[in-house]
């Protein structure tokens, strides 16, 4: 891996003391690696952050061969840079790559590249509660042709940006059940982190916000009754003493935070059911007073509380529109592990 350090370093922001364009400002460096069918992955390098030069005919711009991952780097009290389950993300990148007919990358090398970049950009990691350094690895097709063909060349790039809670932390959201649009269908790309999944969701989310909601709850594409995700997050319902979450399939993303929350709940002997869950069942259980809390998980949000769900003009309120006990407990455990405050008994934290 070749490393070229910038000779014009930016002035680091004073996190928590000044306004800063979170999730839009870059750090000083980026990682880039090229691929061709003849050479495989080659020319791995860390360079000063710069604009990309891409041919206007590039496959990714026209036919959507573009995948990505989302991770965070944290700083513990000793100043060490910490990553949370990076191998899970590296392996999921390959799942997305396979689905979109793109080349896979050795997960060990992906983590090595991220670690080296974080090591160089360590001073960019905020040591402020609720903030982190967002890591965005992505892969795009670069063949300069308008033919509808699988690309022969690709670039894998990793960029970094200071970040705060995407959905406002544990402040409960009011979401609307989406009845007109779908996020993904069986046999599609819903389980992959590809750009088109997100672009296709924008319209529903925009319309919901115009109606005064924070986000949308997606239902399945066939029967339009089974719960899948909330916005870009996995969702959990505490029904009685059981946590119920939709079972992952080819239309639901297998979130790393989702997986971690389930493992934590299992360790605490809290019953978790991964199964099909209909909006009708939630409404019936809510009417009976059995839905005690609702929360979502995701890299950007970690845990987000859901206070209200509106379905067919009927508003269901959970836990008096307050963050639930289990939600808060799991959130504290996850963020504590990520920040190095709580013991990492599961081997999830990776120190660069």
Rosetta blueprint (number, residue, H / E / L):
1 X L
2 X E
3 X E
4 X L
5 X L
6 X L
7 X L
8 X L
9 X L
10 X L
11 X L
12 X L
13 X L
14 X L
15 X L
16 X L
17 X L
18 X L
19 X L
20 X L
21 X L
22 X L
23 X L
24 X L
25 X L
26 X L
27 X L
28 X L
29 X E
30 X E
31 X E
32 X E
33 X E
34 X E
35 X E
36 X E
37 X L
38 X L
39 X L
40 X E
41 X E
42 X E
43 X E
44 X E
45 X E
46 X E
47 X E
48 X E
49 X L
50 X L
51 X L
52 X L
53 X L
54 X L
55 X L
56 X L
57 X L
58 X E
59 X H
60 X H
61 X H
62 X H
63 X H
64 X L
65 X L
66 X E
67 X E
68 X E
69 X L
70 X L
71 X E
72 X E
73 X E
74 X E
75 X E
76 X L
77 X L
78 X L
79 X L
80 X L
81 X E
82 X E
83 X E
84 X E
85 X L
86 X H
87 X H
88 X H
89 X H
90 X H
91 X H
92 X H
93 X H
94 X H
95 X H
96 X H
97 X H
98 X H
99 X H
100 X L
101 X L
102 X L
103 X L
104 X L
105 X L
106 X L
107 X H
108 X H
109 X H
110 X H
111 X H
112 X H
113 X H
114 X H
115 X H
116 X H
117 X H
118 X H
119 X H
120 X H
121 X L
122 X H
123 X H
124 X H
125 X L
126 X L
127 X L
128 X L
129 X L
130 X L
131 X E
132 X E
133 X E
134 X E
135 X E
136 X E
137 X E
138 X E
139 X E
140 X E
141 X E
142 X L
143 X L
144 X E
145 X L
146 X L
147 X L
148 X L
149 X L
150 X L
151 X L
152 X L
153 X E
154 X E
155 X E
156 X E
157 X E
158 X E
159 X E
160 X E
161 X E
162 X E
163 X E
164 X E
165 X L
166 X L
167 X L
168 X L
169 X L
170 X L
171 X L
172 X L
173 X E
174 X E
175 X E
176 X E
177 X E
178 X L
179 X L
180 X L
181 X L
182 X L
183 X L
184 X L
185 X L
186 X L
187 X L
188 X L
189 X L
190 X L
191 X L
192 X L
193 X L
194 X E
195 X H
196 X H
197 X H
198 X H
199 X H
200 X L
201 X L
202 X H
203 X H
204 X H
205 X H
206 X H
207 X H
208 X H
209 X H
210 X H
211 X L
212 X L
213 X L
214 X L
215 X E
216 X E
217 X E
218 X E
219 X E
220 X L
221 X L
222 X L
223 X L
224 X L
225 X L
226 X E
227 X E
228 X E
229 X E
230 X E
231 X L
232 X L
233 X E
234 X E
235 X E
236 X E
237 X E
238 X E
239 X E
240 X L
241 X L
242 X E
243 X E
244 X E
245 X E
246 X L
247 X L
248 X L
249 X L
250 X L
251 X L
252 X L
253 X L
254 X L
255 X L
256 X H
257 X H
258 X H
259 X H
260 X H
261 X H
262 X H
263 X H
264 X H
265 X H
266 X H
267 X H
268 X L
269 X L
270 X L
271 X L
272 X E
273 X E
274 X E
275 X L
276 X L
277 X L
278 X E
279 X H
280 X H
281 X H
282 X H
283 X H
284 X H
285 X H
286 X H
287 X H
288 X L
289 X L
290 X L
291 X E
292 X E
293 X E
294 X E
295 X E
296 X E
297 X E
298 X E
299 X L
300 X L
301 X L
302 X E
303 X E
304 X E
305 X E
306 X E
307 X E
308 X E
309 X E
310 X E
311 X E
312 X L
313 X L
314 X E
315 X E
316 X E
317 X E
318 X L
319 X H
320 X H
321 X H
322 X L
323 X L
324 X L
325 X H
326 X H
327 X H
328 X H
329 X H
330 X H
331 X H
332 X H
333 X H
334 X H
335 X H
336 X H
337 X H
338 X H
339 X L
340 X L
341 X L
342 X L
343 X L
344 X L
345 X L
346 X L
347 X L
348 X L
349 X E
350 X E
351 X E
352 X L
